[in-house]
Amino acid sequence: MRYRLRTQMILLAILPPLLWFGWTKYEAWRAEQERQRLFRSIGEAIAARGLENAAVWQAIRSLSQATRPPPADDLN
């Protein structure tokens, strides 16, 4: 065998948490990219209709900075 058991055990201990961490960061990045794409398309649609004014853009910015509400407690 090329690799010893000790090396394989180390890899089995390190790789799953590393993959989990990388996957969660990728999902967050992908969600952010989707959110930015959505707001860009909204901005382009508004500009195409000639509704480009400060109030509309301020509303879009406030939506993009809004935090999500916490999940509901279903423990009761």
C-alpha positions as CSV (number, residue, x, y, z in Angstrom):
1,M,0.0,0.0,0.0
2,R,1.2,3.4,-0.8
3,Y,-0.3,5.3,2.2
4,R,-0.1,4.1,5.8
5,L,-3.2,3.7,8.0
6,R,-2.1,6.7,10.1
7,T,-2.2,9.0,7.0
8,Q,-5.6,7.8,6.0
9,M,-6.9,8.3,9.6
10,I,-5.6,11.9,9.6
11,L,-7.3,12.6,6.3
12,L,-10.6,11.1,7.5
13,A,-10.4,13.4,10.5
14,I,-9.6,16.6,8.6
15,L,-11.4,16.3,5.3
16,P,-15.1,16.2,6.4
17,P,-15.0,19.4,8.5
18,L,-12.9,21.1,5.7
19,L,-15.5,20.1,3.1
20,W,-18.4,21.2,5.3
21,F,-16.7,24.6,5.9
22,G,-16.0,25.1,2.2
23,W,-19.5,24.1,1.1
24,T,-21.2,26.5,3.6
25,K,-19.0,29.4,2.4
26,Y,-19.8,28.5,-1.2
27,E,-23.5,28.5,-0.5
28,A,-23.3,31.9,1.1
29,W,-21.3,33.2,-1.8
30,R,-23.8,31.8,-4.3
31,A,-26.8,33.3,-2.4
32,E,-25.1,36.7,-2.4
33,Q,-24.4,36.5,-6.1
34,E,-28.1,35.6,-6.8
35,R,-29.2,38.5,-4.6
36,Q,-27.0,40.9,-6.5
37,R,-28.2,39.6,-9.8
38,L,-31.8,40.1,-8.7
39,F,-31.2,43.7,-7.7
40,R,-29.3,44.4,-10.9
41,S,-32.2,43.1,-13.0
42,I,-34.7,45.1,-10.9
43,G,-32.6,48.2,-11.5
44,E,-32.4,47.6,-15.2
45,A,-36.1,47.1,-15.4
46,I,-36.8,50.3,-13.6
47,A,-34.3,52.2,-15.8
48,A,-35.9,50.7,-18.9
49,R,-39.3,52.1,-17.9
50,G,-37.9,55.5,-17.1
51,L,-38.6,55.4,-13.4
52,E,-35.1,56.3,-12.4
53,N,-35.5,58.6,-9.4
54,A,-33.9,58.8,-6.0
55,A,-36.9,57.3,-4.1
56,V,-37.0,54.1,-6.1
57,W,-33.2,53.6,-5.8
58,Q,-33.4,54.3,-2.1
59,A,-36.1,51.7,-1.7
60,I,-34.0,49.1,-3.6
61,R,-30.9,49.9,-1.4
62,S,-32.9,49.6,1.8
63,L,-34.3,46.2,0.7
64,S,-30.8,45.0,-0.1
65,Q,-29.6,46.0,3.4
66,A,-32.5,44.7,5.3
67,T,-31.9,41.8,7.7
68,R,-34.0,38.7,7.6
69,P,-36.4,38.0,10.5
70,P,-35.4,35.3,12.8
71,P,-37.0,31.9,12.3
72,A,-40.2,31.1,14.2
73,D,-40.0,29.1,17.3
74,D,-41.9,25.8,16.9
75,L,-41.0,24.5,20.3
76,N,-44.4,25.4,22.0
